[in-house]
Amino acid sequence: MIILWTLIAFISGSLMFSYWLGLLAKRNLKEQGDGNPGAMNLWKAAGYRYGLAGIALDFLKGYLPILIMIRAGDISGYAVVLPSAAALLGHSFSPFLGWRGGKAIAVSFGVWSALTSFAASLAYAILLVLLLFLGRWIRKGKPATPVSDGMQVVAGMVLLAVYLQMAGYPAQILMFWLANVLVLLYTHSRELAHVRG
Ligand SMILES: O=P(O)(O)OC[C@H](O)CO
């Protein structure tokens, strides 16, 4: 069952809804903005209606398979880690985009929402807002950059461990957290590479 659910979650994650919505709006996201096939780039390229649809669909493709898997009772304990990580990997290494993909932010929210009944997603969202204000304060009002955005996303996920520990989540959740940190580090490696230079 674990292999089946891992496959289902990977295929679900690999559905590039924001990219396809972009094509529907006659915009190739790979040639627009930062080139990311995600909802924010879609929003900027095609407007808020498309952007909101992209956010919802990219969220649901992580949320639904993991929720159904848990509800079905087929998978529990450490076995949840593999399908959960597979949903993220599907988005970032999509066979529909030549094994390339997006940053895996929206799909991460979806998976965390299914695993923790939205609690960790809310905590991550709060952390991102706090880091947004902290970043503005540090930059003294200067606009955000892809580098500062990337740092915010990764730092927020790293700090989520504090919440997960305090809330007493089991080891398998912390294991998925580690997988999520690694995926976000990889998908933001271009931005983070500029932090030192
Ligand atoms: O992580 P993605 O690929 O879903 O897209 C990133 C979002 O658009 C937020 O920047």
The ligand as a Gaussian input file, in Angstrom:
#p B3LYP/6-31G(d) Opt

LIG

0 1
 O        5.962000      26.744000      -4.851000
 P        5.179000      26.870000      -6.118000
 O        5.903000      26.340000      -7.292000
 O        3.815000      26.353000      -5.938000
 O        5.033000      28.379000      -6.409000
 C        5.497000      29.323000      -5.519000
 C        4.383000      30.282000      -5.242000
 O        3.952000      30.806000      -6.419000
 C        4.794000      31.349000      -4.286000
 O        5.930000      32.055000      -4.748000

